[in-house]
Amino acid sequence: MNSAKSYSERSPLTLPSLLVRNAKRFGDSRVALREKEYGIWQSVTWKGYLEHVRDFSLGLISLGFSPGDTLGIIGNNRPEWVYAELAAQSAGGVPFGIFQDSILSEVAYIIDHSEATMIVAEDQEQVDKILDLKEKLPRIKKIIYADPKGLWEYEDETLIDYYEVERIGREMHEKDPDLFNRNVNAIRKGDLATICYTSGTTGDPKGTLLTHSNIVSMVASLNEVDPKSPDDQFLSFIPLPWIVEQTMSVFSALYSGFTVNFPEEPETSTADLYEIAPSLVVASPRMWEGISREVMVKHLDASFLKGLIYDLCLPIGYRWADFKFEKKKPPLGWKILYWVAYFAMFRALRDRIGFSKVRSAMTGGAALGPDVFRFFHALGINLKQIYGQTEVAGYSTIHRDGDINFDSVGIPVPSAEISIFEPDKEGVGEIISRGAGLFQGYLKNEEASRDTIVDGWLHSGDAGYFTPDGHLVIIDRVKDLMHLKGGARFSPMFIENKLKFCPYIVETVVLGHDHDYVTTMVCIDYKHVGKWAEDHRISYTTYSDLAAKPEVYELIEHEVVRVNATLPEKARIEKFLLLYKELDPDDEELTRTKKIRRAFINEKYAKEIAALYSDVGEIPIEAVIRYQDGKTATLRTNLIIRTMKPESAYSDALKKRGFWKRLRGRA
């Protein structure tokens, strides 16, 4: 594309100008994006990336998209997603994402709230959502679909094929070759780059307004402490509406020039991770927990020899990780032991889960339990905790190489200033921050903006403190910290993370605020517990049937005992129950980023919670279950309340298990 030379030579300050810079720098010599289609990886160079964005941007303009208009994007992670995002920005508009598994009410709220005029929908499923809401969304001029499968018979005049829009844009470019150049150069660093909707843990999602300056300054600061290069490979499998994925797949990729790979389907991301073997990995805490559960379950199913190697090598890995955390140089003997363990197990295991070449692995969006964190470092994976919010354009803190504390979320990045607001005598208070990444406020919500930004400081709502060496430690959300009637304070999230370091627990909700003791509601991992039940010849039919089995209660009770042994006496769990279903975003129990909506759960499961704080051993339950196709069914079952035995009752069993617990590094 010979018109690239006419672009401004000024330093890139906006996302489209970063794309222009990379296209000029790399042209066709480097791959920018790669997508797997029909089992084959298809590559797009930086020059091709720019051409797709240029054509789609001009096509949008020809359809009536004007500066200041908003463009919604809904679907799986695809190159077309990032083309559309940058195309809207290049046209002077503002893009925003919608989670692909959002239900109709969520889709309607976000599109209406953003006043979107056009929507890019990946396929028939997403198109049908928008068409079903058409009467409620009168502003929508065009629905642009990327996958025509199943849409051939649709005759709605608002529908248009994605590549037809690109074709129209190419024709416009031929008529006016400098139009796209002028549009990109007209964007200023203070212009809005995106509306990123929050997860909505306390109500409807809020539209966070982020400028190009917010984003580019944050990415540049992050790159100072965690450098990335054009040689890096990244697999994009976290939903793109989430700021964590936006930061890597779009913002950092444009800034550093590394290759972003898109899996064929969300379900194939694990296999695609193995094929790509990326050097950069970012995943949510739930995904890291899921990987660790998968490894532990496969270890339990392994042959005697493989199981023995695992049991012998993992403690060596844990001790090696502890040397790193303690900033101590390992003695020669431990270096030899770790070298043996690495070649005996860790190398093959890392290759199997797709982390053979990983250089920098990160987790963010919520706290990751120290047990899970320590597990991956034992395997030699350089996992770092990051902390930030949508309101600061991504990340505020990150672990540095050689300075990792698994109880913390790292040290502030250069562009972020973090302080503790009104700390108590222990130094604990609300985390506040300011810096170049600070957002411009919430869309159509001046009151929330005023409450969140006070005197130039962003009030996060998170409680934490600084360690003497400058690490930030997150305890929990301020509103989620709990106090027992006796005055003891505890963090439910801390206990929940410890419980989830178990192959059989996928989610848990810890309770106890204003009560005499701590309890929890547990969601079992249906796949792994089901496999365990089959191995032990325990018959079952459904999730609720499996969760009610006495043998499963015994299985989970052992895990509760394990966690209780690591907790202060007053914070130990005294009762628990196994829920009859998994918590689900479609039922509003979790956000789309899988965070617990505690207020909603306290209301929905009020009967179950009341039973945990009564003398009953079981309660009858009648609940409506909603399936993925929208159909509902009524479930009737008896929910068992399990009271933990006195600690002395477990002492003999714990002693018998102690040796193997130590081998597994979980003592």
C-alpha positions in Angstrom: 0.0 0.0 0.0 2.0 3.0 -1.3 -0.1 5.6 0.5 1.5 4.7 3.9 4.3 7.2 3.2 1.8 10.1 3.4 1.0 9.5 7.0 2.2 11.9 9.6 5.7 11.2 11.0 4.8 12.5 14.5 5.1 10.1 17.4 2.1 7.8 17.6 -0.2 9.0 20.3 -3.4 7.1 19.3 -4.2 3.5 18.6 -4.7 3.8 14.9 -1.4 5.7 14.5 0.3 2.9 16.3 -1.1 0.5 13.7 0.1 2.9 10.9 3.6 2.9 12.5 3.7 -0.9 12.6 2.5 -1.3 9.0 5.3 1.1 7.9 7.9 -0.6 10.1 7.1 -4.3 9.4 5.0 -4.3 6.2 4.6 -7.9 5.0 7.7 -9.1 6.8 6.0 -9.9 10.1 2.7 -11.5 11.1 0.4 -9.3 13.1 -2.6 -11.6 13.5 -3.1 -15.3 13.1 -6.4 -17.2 13.2 -7.2 -20.9 13.0 -9.8 -21.8 10.4 -10.8 -25.4 9.5 -7.7 -26.6 11.3 -5.3 -24.4 9.4 -3.6 -21.2 10.8 -4.2 -18.2 8.6 -1.8 -15.3 8.9 -2.3 -11.5 8.4 0.7 -9.3 8.1 0.9 -5.8 9.6 0.3 -4.3 6.2 -2.8 -6.6 5.7 -4.0 -5.6 9.2 -3.9 -1.9 8.2 -5.6 -2.5 4.9 -8.5 -4.4 6.6 -8.9 -1.6 9.1 -8.7 1.1 6.4 -11.3 -0.6 4.2 -13.7 -1.3 7.0 -13.4 2.2 8.4 -14.2 3.8 5.1 -17.0 1.3 4.6 -18.5 2.4 7.9 -18.3 6.0 6.8 -20.1 5.2 3.6 -22.9 3.6 5.6 -23.4 6.7 7.6 -21.1 6.3 10.5 -20.0 9.7 11.7 -17.4 11.1 14.2 -18.7 10.6 17.7 -21.0 7.7 16.8 -20.6 4.5 18.8 -20.1 1.0 17.4 -21.0 -2.2 19.3 -19.1 -5.4 18.7 -20.3 -8.8 19.9 -18.8 -12.2 19.2 -15.9 -14.5 19.9 -12.3 -13.3 19.7 -11.6 -12.8 16.0 -9.4 -10.6 13.7 -12.7 -9.0 12.6 -13.2 -7.8 16.1 -10.0 -5.8 16.3 -10.4 -4.6 12.7 -13.9 -3.2 13.6 -12.6 -1.6 16.8 -9.7 0.3 15.1 -11.9 1.1 12.1 -14.4 2.9 14.3 -11.6 4.8 16.0 -10.1 5.8 12.7 -13.5 7.2 11.6 -13.6 9.3 14.7 -16.1 7.0 16.5 -16.1 5.1 19.7 -16.2 1.3 19.8 -17.4 -0.9 22.7 -17.6 -4.7 23.3 -20.4 -6.9 24.5 -19.7 -10.3 26.0 -20.8 -13.0 23.5 -22.7 -15.0 26.0 -24.7 -12.0 27.2 -28.5 -12.6 27.5 -31.0 -10.4 25.8 -31.6 -8.0 28.7 -27.8 -7.3 29.1 -27.4 -6.8 25.3 -30.3 -4.4 25.2 -29.1 -2.4 28.2 -25.6 -1.8 26.9 -26.6 -1.0 23.3 -29.3 1.4 24.4 -27.0 3.0 27.1 -24.2 3.6 24.6 -26.5 4.9 22.0 -24.9 2.7 19.3 -25.8 3.3 15.7 -24.2 0.2 14.3 -23.4 -3.3 15.6 -20.8 -5.8 14.4 -22.2 -9.3 15.2 -20.1 -12.4 14.5 -22.7 -14.9 13.5 -26.4 -15.9 13.3 -26.7 -16.3 17.1 -25.6 -12.8 17.8 -27.6 -11.4 14.8 -30.7 -13.0 16.2 -30.2 -11.3 19.6 -30.1 -7.9 17.9 -33.0 -8.6 15.6 -35.1 -9.8 18.6 -34.4 -6.4 20.3 -34.9 -4.3 17.2 -38.0 -2.6 18.4 -36.2 -1.6 21.6 -33.2 -0.2 19.8 -34.5 2.3 17.2 -31.0 4.0 16.8 -29.5 0.9 15.0 -28.9 1.6 11.4 -26.9 -1.4 10.4 -26.1 -4.9 11.7 -22.9 -6.1 10.2 -22.3 -9.9 10.3 -19.0 -11.6 9.8 -20.2 -15.2 9.4 -23.0 -15.6 6.8 -23.8 -19.2 7.8 -27.6 -19.5 8.4 -28.3 -15.9 7.4 -28.9 -16.4 3.6 -32.7 -16.4 3.9 -32.7 -13.2 6.2 -34.2 -10.2 4.4 -33.9 -7.5 7.0 -32.7 -4.3 5.4 -30.4 -3.5 8.3 -28.2 -6.6 7.7 -25.0 -6.3 5.7 -22.1 -8.7 5.2 -18.8 -7.6 6.9 -16.8 -8.1 3.8 -19.3 -6.2 1.7 -18.6 -3.2 4.0 -14.8 -3.7 3.3 -15.5 -3.9 -0.5 -17.4 -0.6 -0.3 -14.5 0.9 1.7 -12.0 -0.2 -0.9 -14.0 1.6 -3.6 -14.1 4.7 -1.5 -10.3 4.5 -1.0 -9.8 4.3 -4.7 -11.8 7.5 -5.2 -10.0 9.3 -2.4 -6.7 7.6 -1.4 -5.9 10.2 1.3 -9.2 10.1 3.2 -8.2 7.4 5.7 -4.8 9.2 6.2 -6.6 12.5 7.0 -9.0 10.7 9.4 -6.2 9.1 11.3 -4.2 12.3 11.6 -7.3 14.2 12.8 -7.5 12.0 15.9 -6.1 13.6 19.1 -4.7 11.9 22.1 -7.5 13.3 24.3 -10.3 11.8 22.1 -12.3 8.9 23.4 -10.9 5.6 22.3 -13.4 3.2 23.8 -16.2 2.7 26.1 -15.3 -0.3 28.3 -18.2 -1.6 30.4 -17.4 -2.7 34.0 -18.3 -6.2 35.2 -21.4 -5.0 37.1 -20.9 -6.8 40.5 -23.3 -4.4 42.2 -25.8 -3.6 39.4 -25.9 -2.6 35.8 -22.5 -2.3 34.1 -21.1 1.2 33.9 -19.6 2.6 30.7 -16.0 3.6 31.4 -14.7 6.4 29.1 -11.1 5.9 28.1 -9.0 8.2 25.8 -6.2 7.3 23.5 -3.8 9.0 25.9 -5.1 7.0 28.9 -4.5 3.7 27.0 -1.1 4.5 25.3 0.4 5.9 28.5 -0.7 2.9 30.5 0.7 0.4 27.9 4.0 2.3 27.7 4.4 2.2 31.5 3.6 -1.5 31.6 6.1 -2.2 28.9 8.8 -0.6 31.0 8.5 -3.2 33.7 7.4 -6.2 31.6 9.0 -5.7 28.2 7.4 -7.3 25.1 8.9 -7.5 21.6 7.8 -8.2 18.0 9.1 -11.8 18.5 6.6 -12.6 21.1 3.5 -14.8 20.5 0.2 -14.3 22.4 -3.0 -16.4 22.3 -6.2 -14.4 22.6 -8.8 -16.5 24.5 -10.2 -14.3 27.3 -13.3 -12.5 26.0 -12.3 -9.3 24.3 -14.9 -7.0 26.0 -12.8 -7.4 29.2 -10.1 -4.7 29.7 -7.6 -7.4 30.6 -7.8 -8.9 27.1 -8.1 -5.6 25.4 -4.8 -4.5 27.0 -3.0 -7.5 25.5 -4.7 -8.3 22.2 -5.2 -4.7 21.1 -3.3 -2.1 23.1 0.0 -3.9 23.9 0.1 -5.7 20.6 -0.1 -2.4 18.7 2.5 -0.8 21.0 5.0 -3.6 21.0 4.3 -5.3 17.6 3.9 -8.9 18.8 1.7 -11.5 17.1 -1.8 -12.2 18.4 -3.2 -15.6 17.7 -7.0 -16.4 17.7 -8.3 -19.9 18.5 -10.7 -21.6 16.1 -13.3 -21.8 18.8 -13.4 -21.0 22.5 -13.6 -24.8 23.2 -10.4 -25.4 21.2 -8.3 -22.8 23.0 -6.5 -25.4 25.2 -5.4 -27.4 22.1 -4.5 -24.2 20.2 -2.5 -23.1 23.2 -0.5 -26.3 22.9 0.1 -25.7 19.2 1.1 -22.1 19.5 3.2 -22.4 22.7 3.0 -18.7 23.3 5.7 -16.7 25.0 3.1 -14.4 26.6 0.0 -15.7 28.5 -2.7 -13.7 30.3 -5.6 -15.6 31.9 -8.2 -15.0 34.5 -7.8 -16.5 38.0 -10.6 -19.0 37.2 -8.7 -20.2 34.2 -5.5 -20.7 36.2 -7.5 -22.5 38.8 -9.0 -24.7 36.1 -5.6 -25.6 34.7 -4.3 -26.6 38.1 -7.4 -28.7 38.8 -7.0 -30.5 35.5 -3.3 -31.3 36.3 -4.2 -32.6 39.8 -7.0 -34.7 38.5 -4.8 -36.3 35.8 -2.2 -36.9 38.4 -4.8 -38.8 40.5 -5.6 -40.9 37.4 -2.0 -41.5 36.4 -0.2 -44.8 36.6 1.7 -45.7 39.7 5.1 -44.7 38.2 3.9 -41.4 36.8 2.1 -40.6 40.1 5.2 -41.4 42.1 7.3 -39.1 39.9 4.8 -36.3 40.3 4.7 -36.8 44.1 8.5 -36.7 44.3 9.1 -33.8 41.9 6.4 -31.4 42.9 7.8 -30.7 46.5 11.2 -30.0 44.9 9.4 -27.5 42.6 7.7 -25.9 45.6 11.0 -25.5 47.5 12.6 -24.0 44.4 9.7 -21.5 44.1 10.2 -20.7 47.8 13.8 -19.8 47.2 12.6 -17.4 44.5 9.9 -15.8 46.8 12.4 -15.5 49.6 15.0 -13.9 47.2 17.6 -16.5 48.2 20.1 -18.2 46.0 19.4 -22.0 45.9 22.3 -24.2 47.2 24.0 -26.4 44.6 22.2 -29.5 45.9 18.8 -27.9 45.2 19.9 -26.8 41.8 20.8 -30.4 40.9 17.5 -31.7 42.4 15.4 -29.1 40.4 17.3 -29.9 37.2 16.5 -33.6 37.7 12.8 -32.7 38.5 12.6 -30.4 35.5 13.7 -33.0 33.0 11.8 -35.8 34.8 8.5 -34.1 34.9 8.2 -30.3 34.6 9.4 -29.9 31.0 6.9 -32.5 29.7 4.1 -31.1 31.9 4.7 -27.5 30.7 4.7 -28.7 27.1 1.5 -30.6 27.6 -0.4 -27.6 28.9 1.1 -25.3 26.2 3.5 -23.4 28.4 6.8 -24.8 27.1 8.0 -21.4 25.7 6.2 -19.0 28.1 8.3 -16.1 29.2 5.8 -13.9 31.0 2.5 -15.2 32.4 0.1 -12.9 34.1 -3.2 -13.2 35.9 -5.6 -10.3 36.7 -9.2 -9.3 37.2 -9.4 -10.8 40.7 -7.1 -12.2 43.3 -5.5 -15.6 42.6 -5.1 -17.9 45.6 -1.5 -18.2 46.9 -1.7 -22.0 46.6 -2.4 -21.8 42.8 0.2 -19.1 42.4 2.8 -21.2 44.1 1.8 -24.3 42.1 2.7 -22.7 38.8 6.0 -21.3 40.0 6.8 -24.9 41.2 6.5 -25.9 37.5 8.9 -23.1 36.5 6.2 -20.9 35.0 6.9 -17.2 35.6 3.4 -16.3 36.7 2.9 -12.7 37.8 -0.1 -11.1 39.5 -1.4 -7.8 38.1 -3.8 -5.4 39.6 -5.8 -2.7 38.1 -9.3 -1.6 37.0 -11.1 -0.6 33.9 -11.1 2.9 35.3 -7.2 3.1 35.0 -7.1 1.7 31.5 -5.8 -1.7 32.7 -3.0 -2.3 35.1 -1.7 -0.3 38.1 0.7 -2.9 39.6 2.6 -5.9 38.5 5.2 -8.3 39.9 8.7 -7.7 38.7 11.1 -10.4 37.7 13.1 -11.4 40.7 10.7 -9.7 43.1 7.7 -11.9 43.4 5.5 -12.1 46.5 2.6 -14.4 46.0 0.6 -12.7 48.7 0.8 -9.4 46.9 -0.2 -8.0 43.5 3.2 -6.5 42.9 4.6 -2.9 42.8 3.0 0.1 41.1 3.9 0.7 37.4 5.8 4.0 36.7 2.7 5.9 35.6 0.6 5.0 38.5 0.6 6.6 42.0 -1.1 4.5 44.6 -2.0 5.3 48.2 -4.0 3.9 51.1 -7.0 6.1 52.1 -7.6 6.4 55.8 -5.6 3.4 56.9 -6.3 1.8 60.3 -3.7 1.0 62.9 -2.6 -2.0 60.8 -2.1 0.1 57.7 -5.2 -1.3 56.0 -7.5 1.0 54.1 -9.1 1.7 50.7 -6.8 1.6 47.8 -6.8 4.9 45.8 -4.8 5.8 42.7 -4.1 8.4 40.1 -2.0 8.8 37.0 -2.1 9.2 33.2 -4.4 6.2 32.8 -7.2 7.6 34.9 -10.5 7.5 33.0 -12.7 10.5 32.0 -15.7 9.4 34.0 -18.7 7.1 33.5 -21.0 7.5 30.5 -24.3 9.2 31.6 -23.5 8.8 35.3 -22.1 11.9 36.8 -23.0 10.9 40.3 -21.0 7.7 40.1 -18.1 9.6 38.5 -18.0 12.1 41.4 -18.2 9.3 43.9 -15.3 7.4 42.2 -12.9 10.2 41.5 -12.4 12.4 44.5 -9.8 15.2 44.4 -8.2 13.6 41.4 -7.9 10.1 43.1 -9.7 7.0 42.0 -11.4 5.3 44.9 -11.1 1.6 44.0 -13.4 0.1 46.6 -10.7 -2.5 47.4 -9.1 -2.9 50.8 -5.4 -3.4 51.1 -2.0 -2.3 52.4 1.6 -1.9 51.5 4.3 -4.2 52.7 7.6 -2.7 53.9 9.3 -3.5 50.6 6.6 -1.7 48.6 4.3 -4.5 47.5 0.6 -3.9 47.4 -1.5 -6.6 49.2 -5.2 -6.8 48.3 -7.4 -8.1 51.1 -10.9 -7.9 49.5 -13.5 -5.5 48.4 -14.1 -3.0 51.2 -17.8 -3.8 51.2 -17.1 -7.5 51.2 -14.9 -7.6 54.3 -16.8 -9.5 57.0 -17.0 -9.3 60.8 -18.2 -12.0 63.1 -20.4 -11.1 66.0 -17.4 -11.5 68.3 -15.6 -8.8 66.3 -13.2 -11.0 64.4 -12.6 -9.7 60.8 -12.0 -12.0 57.9 -11.8 -11.9 54.1 -14.2 -14.3 52.3 -12.2 -14.1 49.1 -9.1 -15.3 50.8 -10.9 -18.4 52.1 -12.6 -19.0 48.8 -9.3 -19.0 46.9 -7.9 -21.6 49.3 -10.9 -23.8 48.8 -10.7 -23.5 45.0 -7.2 -25.0 45.1 -8.9 -28.3 44.9 -9.6 -30.5 41.9 -13.2 -31.0 43.0 -14.4 -27.4 43.7 -15.1 -24.9 41.0 -16.7 -22.1 43.0 -17.5 -21.3 46.6 -19.2 -18.5 48.5 -18.0 -17.9 52.1 -20.5 -16.4 54.6 -20.4 -15.2 58.2 -20.9 -11.4 58.3 -22.7 -10.5 61.6 -22.9 -14.2 62.5 -21.2 -16.3 65.2 -19.2 -18.5 62.8 -18.1 -18.9 59.2 -19.9 -21.1 56.7 -19.7 -21.7 52.9 -21.8 -22.8 49.9 -19.8 -24.9 47.5 -20.2 -25.7 43.8 -18.5 -28.9 42.8 -16.7 -29.4 39.6 -19.1 -31.7 37.8 -16.6 -33.1 35.3 -13.9 -34.0 37.9 -16.3 -35.1 40.7 -18.2 -37.1 38.1 -15.0 -38.9 37.1 -14.1 -39.5 40.8 -17.6 -41.0 41.3 -17.3 -43.3 38.3 -13.9 -44.5 39.5 -15.5 -45.3 42.9 -18.5 -46.9 41.3 -20.9 -44.3 42.6 -23.9 -44.0 40.3 -25.5 -40.6 39.7 -27.8 -39.0 37.1 -27.6 -35.2 37.3 -25.5 -32.4 38.9 -27.9 -32.1 41.8 -28.0 -35.8 42.3 -24.2 -36.0 42.4 -23.9 -33.1 44.7 -26.3 -34.7 47.2 -24.3 -38.0 47.5 -22.9 -38.6 51.0 -19.6 -39.8 49.5 -19.2 -36.5 47.7 -19.9 -34.6 50.9 -17.1 -36.7 52.5 -14.8 -35.8 49.6 -15.4 -32.1 50.0 -15.2 -32.2 53.8 -11.6 -33.4 53.5 -10.8 -30.3 51.5 -12.5 -28.1 54.0 -10.4 -29.7 56.7 -7.3 -29.0 54.7 -8.2 -25.3 54.4 -9.3 -24.9 58.0 -5.8 -26.1 59.1 -4.3 -23.0 57.4 -6.8 -20.5 58.8 -7.0 -18.6 62.1 -9.3 -20.4 64.6 -12.1 -17.9 64.4 -12.1 -17.8 60.6 -12.5 -21.6 60.2 -15.5 -23.0 58.4 -18.0 -24.7 60.7 -20.7 -25.7 58.3 -21.0 -26.1 54.5 -23.5 -27.2 51.9 -23.1 -28.3 48.3 -25.3 -26.3 45.9 -27.6 -28.1 43.5 -26.2 -26.2 40.5 -23.2 -24.2 39.5 -23.3 -20.4 39.8 -24.0 -18.9 36.4 -23.7 -15.5 34.8 -27.0 -16.1 33.0 -28.7 -16.4 36.4 -27.0 -13.1 37.5 -25.1 -14.9 40.2 -21.8 -14.1 38.6 -20.6 -11.3 36.3 -19.5 -12.1 32.8 -15.9 -12.0 34.1 -16.9 -14.7 36.7 -16.9 -12.5 39.8 -19.4 -13.3 42.5 -22.3 -10.9 42.9 -22.6 -11.3 46.7 -25.6 -9.1 47.2 -27.7 -11.0 44.7 -26.6 -14.4 46.0 -27.4 -13.3 49.6 -30.9 -12.5 48.4 -31.5 -15.5 46.1 -30.1 -18.1 48.5 -31.5 -16.5 51.6 -33.3 -19.8 52.6 -30.1 -21.8 52.2 -28.0 -19.3 54.1 -30.6 -19.2 57.0 -30.3 -23.0 57.2 -26.5 -22.8 57.6 -27.1 -20.7 60.7 -29.8 -22.9 62.2 -29.9 -26.3 63.8 -31.4 -28.2 60.8 -29.5 -31.0 59.0 -31.3 -30.6 55.7 -33.9 -28.4 54.0 -36.3 -29.0 51.1 -35.5 -26.9 48.0 -37.7 -26.0 45.0 -35.8 -24.0 42.5 -36.3 -23.0 38.8 -33.3 -24.0 36.6 -32.8 -22.1 33.4 -31.1 -24.0 30.5 -28.9 -22.5 27.8 -31.8 -22.7 25.2 -33.9 -20.5 27.5 -36.2 -23.4 28.7 -36.8 -23.8 32.4 -37.5 -26.7 34.8 -38.4 -26.9 38.4 -35.9 -28.8 40.6 -37.1 -30.4 43.9 -34.5 -31.8 46.2 -33.3 -31.9 49.8 -30.2 -29.9 50.6 -27.9 -31.3 53.2 -26.1 -29.1 55.8 -22.8 -30.6 56.9 -21.5 -29.6 60.3 -17.7 -30.0 60.7 -16.5 -32.4 63.3 -14.4 -31.2 66.2 -10.7 -30.8 65.2 -9.6 -33.7 67.3 -11.8 -36.0 65.3 -9.6 -35.4 62.3 -6.2 -35.6 64.0 -5.6 -39.3 63.4 -6.7 -39.1 59.7 -4.5 -36.0 59.2 -1.5 -37.7 60.7 -2.0 -40.7 58.3 -2.3 -38.3 55.4 0.5 -36.0 56.5 3.4 -37.7 54.7 1.6 -37.6 51.3 0.3 -34.1 51.9 3.9 -32.9 52.4 4.9 -34.8 49.2 2.2 -32.9 47.3 3.3 -29.6 48.7 -0.1 -28.9 50.2 0.7 -29.4 53.9 
